[in-house]
Amino acid sequence: MQLPANEIFDNPDCIKCARCVEPRIIMNDILQELKSIVGERASASPSERCCYASDASQIAGLPDFVVRPMNTKEVSLILRLCHDQIIPITARGAGTGLAGGCSPVKGGIVLDMSGMNRILEIDIENQLVIVEPGVVAEKLNSALKPHGLFFPPDPGSMAMCTIGGMISYNSSGMRSVKYGTVRNYVLDLEVVLADGQVIHTGRKVLKSSAGYDLTRLFVGSEGTLGIITRAGLKIAPLPKTRKLVLAFFDEAETAGQAVIRVFSRGITPSACEILDKTTLQVLKLCDPMLAIAEEGDLILFEVDGTEGSTNEAAIQIFETCQPLARSVRIVTGQQMQDIWAARRLVGAAISRLDPKKTRIYMGEDVGVPIKKIPALIKKVQQIAAKIDIPAMKYGHIGDGNLHVALFIDVMDDEQWNKLFLAADKIHRAALELGGTVSSEHGIGLARAEYLPEQMGLEAFSVMQSIKNALDPQGILNPGKMGL
Ligand SMILES: Cc1cc2nc3c(=O)[nH]c(=O)nc-3n(C[C@H](O)[C@H](O)[C@H](O)COP(=O)(O)OP(=O)(O)OC[C@H]3O[C@@H](n4cnc5c(N)ncnc54)[C@H](O)[C@@H]3O)c2cc1C
């Protein structure tokens, strides 16, 4: 059933999102044109539009249409239509983003890419795969495992998020400290440009010095320059062994110092995560059977490789941490896997601490040079204490990346004000320490105001010129990244 615009907004079945206040006229003829391309996979039903209003952040906007393409030709025809009619179009993978990247804040079309989810080729000799953008990261890794291979970028959301979303945010995760971010693995992209043209940015080779690096231009572009319809990705051999060193500290700042000492000794762990005292509490609530009796601020150092090399590195980390730590121990096997499984849940499970409070993803992804980690931790603690807001700290500290989890009672306006203030101060603290407002979650709308300051106005205007050249009508994910 289609409803006229006003009825949609007055419809009690429609969950009104905070930002969905501008009624739009449903453009029936556009819907018919979309249906001529993808059939019933184009929809303007109020319930579907509401389902596609936001990602995992609090940023929302109601789309006019939801369209689910199944191949590059359909994407190309849809973009040509958008280009001719000047319709905003926002690509969506799994919607697990935390910056409002796929939230259609200017309405128009949400292009749900999750149906384009085929693994087209596993090329073992060349150590690469060709995939469609809707492939979920964990599914790719399940397909690679029998070959002794894996796709290393490892976000906490890997059971849900898509390769297209990961490329568009240059995502990373627990193991990027050793293996790098998505950017290090993308060899070639098939991209549909704003006017519907289809291009390839690279070739099936591990290196090339031919021309501008268009592949890297599209990595991290958050759907503002084109729609990715296919990706050639480098893959890596699975390590033979992994070991986990658990080091508990009295203070988070001291934990940060231990990280610096480990890296200064030339040891590269395959993961290096901080979980502060509150996070450790959440970790235990996530899995009450978890075999961690200790308290304190915890650093998880994982090492991988051969039996001999992991032993040696684990012992070196143990010895480096011991003088600073309250206690240190090494775990392997099932215990290690249980700890990692619980670690993946902490960000979302924080509400277990207080069911009346919700975690809001703001100021949650700052990053600084490794040497500045203790200073960042101290600064975040001071900000939280001064504003009087609970702030749990965890994250990929080996990359200098700290996830600050601010949680509030969302019915309390005063707590919202505290949250906005704390998030702003955390972003500014990271910039002052020479860091970034986002290490991996992206800019989207959530952090758009800080980008010109982080990049510098001149560099930001180069970015704007690239956007204008590739998308002169501004139809691709408008409003994002401050463009
Ligand atoms: C519990 C949890 C844990 C997380 N942990 C991590 C983590 O450890 N590391 C990390 O980096 N992130 C993490 N994230 C954030 C998020 O999961 C990642 O950013 C992820 O890569 C987003 O993928 P997605 O498929 O959900 O993309 P979406 O949210 O759907 O989209 C993300 C962006 O990509 C664009 N896009 C999507 N597909 C395409 C395409 N085909 N062409 C062009 N543009 C496209 C969208 O327009 C949007 O701008 C976490 C999120 C949650 C909820």
The ligand as an SDF file (V2000), in Angstrom:
LIG
                    3D

 53 58  0  0  0  0  0  0  0  0999 V2000
   29.3230   -3.8750   17.4690 C   0  0  0  0  0  0  0  0  0  0  0  0
   30.1060   -3.1240   16.4320 C   0  0  0  0  0  0  0  0  0  0  0  0
   31.4850   -3.2600   16.3960 C   0  0  0  0  0  0  0  0  0  0  0  0
   32.2300   -2.5820   15.4440 C   0  0  0  0  0  0  0  0  0  0  0  0
   33.5880   -2.7430   15.4230 N   0  0  0  0  0  0  0  0  0  0  0  0
   34.3160   -2.1340   14.4630 C   0  0  0  0  0  0  0  0  0  0  0  0
   35.7310   -2.3050   14.4060 C   0  0  0  0  0  0  0  0  0  0  0  0
   36.3430   -3.0090   15.2120 O   0  0  0  0  0  0  0  0  0  0  0  0
   36.3930   -1.6760   13.4080 N   0  0  0  0  0  0  0  0  0  0  0  0
   35.7630   -0.8860   12.4840 C   0  0  0  0  0  0  0  0  0  0  0  0
   36.4300   -0.3720   11.5890 O   0  0  0  0  0  0  0  0  0  0  0  0
   34.4370   -0.6970   12.5240 N   0  0  0  0  0  0  0  0  0  0  0  0
   33.6920   -1.2870   13.4780 C   0  0  0  0  0  0  0  0  0  0  0  0
   32.3380   -1.0880   13.5220 N   0  0  0  0  0  0  0  0  0  0  0  0
   31.7030   -0.1750   12.5530 C   0  0  0  0  0  0  0  0  0  0  0  0
   31.1660   -0.8590   11.2770 C   0  0  0  0  0  0  0  0  0  0  0  0
   30.7680   -2.1700   11.5290 O   0  0  0  0  0  0  0  0  0  0  0  0
   32.1880   -0.8390   10.1450 C   0  0  0  0  0  0  0  0  0  0  0  0
   32.4470    0.4940    9.7950 O   0  0  0  0  0  0  0  0  0  0  0  0
   31.7420   -1.6000    8.9020 C   0  0  0  0  0  0  0  0  0  0  0  0
   32.7970   -1.6950    7.9910 O   0  0  0  0  0  0  0  0  0  0  0  0
   30.5370   -1.0220    8.2040 C   0  0  0  0  0  0  0  0  0  0  0  0
   30.0920   -1.9770    7.2480 O   0  0  0  0  0  0  0  0  0  0  0  0
   28.5720   -2.0080    6.7690 P   0  0  0  0  0  0  0  0  0  0  0  0
   28.4460   -3.0530    5.7190 O   0  0  0  0  0  0  0  0  0  0  0  0
   27.6500   -2.1430    7.9070 O   0  0  0  0  0  0  0  0  0  0  0  0
   28.4470   -0.5600    6.1160 O   0  0  0  0  0  0  0  0  0  0  0  0
   27.2850    0.5260    6.2300 P   0  0  0  0  0  0  0  0  0  0  0  0
   27.1490    1.0150    7.6150 O   0  0  0  0  0  0  0  0  0  0  0  0
   26.0680    0.0010    5.5730 O   0  0  0  0  0  0  0  0  0  0  0  0
   27.9060    1.6730    5.3050 O   0  0  0  0  0  0  0  0  0  0  0  0
   29.1160    2.2820    5.6460 C   0  0  0  0  0  0  0  0  0  0  0  0
   29.5090    3.3290    4.5930 C   0  0  0  0  0  0  0  0  0  0  0  0
   29.8520    2.6720    3.3970 O   0  0  0  0  0  0  0  0  0  0  0  0
   29.0720    3.1470    2.3060 C   0  0  0  0  0  0  0  0  0  0  0  0
   28.8660    1.9840    1.4350 N   0  0  0  0  0  0  0  0  0  0  0  0
   28.3920    0.7650    1.7830 C   0  0  0  0  0  0  0  0  0  0  0  0
   28.4340   -0.0710    0.7130 N   0  0  0  0  0  0  0  0  0  0  0  0
   28.9250    0.6590   -0.3260 C   0  0  0  0  0  0  0  0  0  0  0  0
   29.2000    0.3770   -1.6970 C   0  0  0  0  0  0  0  0  0  0  0  0
   28.9820   -0.8300   -2.2260 N   0  0  0  0  0  0  0  0  0  0  0  0
   29.6920    1.3640   -2.4760 N   0  0  0  0  0  0  0  0  0  0  0  0
   29.9440    2.5980   -1.9550 C   0  0  0  0  0  0  0  0  0  0  0  0
   29.6920    2.9210   -0.6820 N   0  0  0  0  0  0  0  0  0  0  0  0
   29.2030    1.9690    0.1310 C   0  0  0  0  0  0  0  0  0  0  0  0
   27.8320    3.7220    2.9530 C   0  0  0  0  0  0  0  0  0  0  0  0
   27.2260    4.7110    2.1450 O   0  0  0  0  0  0  0  0  0  0  0  0
   28.3950    4.2890    4.2350 C   0  0  0  0  0  0  0  0  0  0  0  0
   28.9400    5.5520    3.9950 O   0  0  0  0  0  0  0  0  0  0  0  0
   31.5690   -1.7350   14.4980 C   0  0  0  0  0  0  0  0  0  0  0  0
   30.1840   -1.6190   14.5390 C   0  0  0  0  0  0  0  0  0  0  0  0
   29.4510   -2.2850   15.4900 C   0  0  0  0  0  0  0  0  0  0  0  0
   27.9580   -2.1300   15.4840 C   0  0  0  0  0  0  0  0  0  0  0  0
  1  2  1  0
  2  3  1  0
  2 52  2  0
  3  4  2  0
  4  5  1  0
  4 50  1  0
  5  6  2  0
  6  7  1  0
  6 13  1  0
  7  8  2  0
  7  9  1  0
  9 10  1  0
 10 11  2  0
 10 12  1  0
 12 13  2  0
 13 14  1  0
 14 15  1  0
 14 50  1  0
 15 16  1  0
 16 17  1  0
 16 18  1  0
 18 19  1  0
 18 20  1  0
 20 21  1  0
 20 22  1  0
 22 23  1  0
 23 24  1  0
 24 25  2  0
 24 26  1  0
 24 27  1  0
 27 28  1  0
 28 29  2  0
 28 30  1  0
 28 31  1  0
 31 32  1  0
 32 33  1  0
 33 34  1  0
 33 48  1  0
 34 35  1  0
 35 36  1  0
 35 46  1  0
 36 37  1  0
 36 45  1  0
 37 38  2  0
 38 39  1  0
 39 40  1  0
 39 45  2  0
 40 41  1  0
 40 42  2  0
 42 43  1  0
 43 44  2  0
 44 45  1  0
 46 47  1  0
 46 48  1  0
 48 49  1  0
 50 51  2  0
 51 52  1  0
 52 53  1  0
M  END
$$$$
